[in-house]
């Protein structure tokens, strides 16, 4: 029996304006996908894997701005009444100014991430992986959940 698991990523963002226009532009580049998992086995997606969720954002606040990033993470992936617990941690999440493996900085996805003094239009990449463990009571099928990414410029 196989499980297909993926997480649909929704991006929400907000910005405040003072005397000039400022915005955050955020894009989802990849969904988190645990792939096929057999009953009784676990799956892990590292933040460096191609199956990790991947986002990029930049802001338009004149010169430099601070950005607050928050994740709302599911406790489990669901398929009707069946659930598979999913875990996220700082080993499986990272951010960087460049879209490459070296130079990434890990962060706790359950805590707010404050990025300070970001230059205008400078891209910031965020990756999110996780782990899950199946058990004998799970039914085969597609399991999914929703991650909400919220950003605020200040």
Order of alpha helices (4+ residues) and beta strands (2+ residues): beta-beta-beta-beta-beta-beta-beta-beta-beta-beta-beta-beta-beta-beta
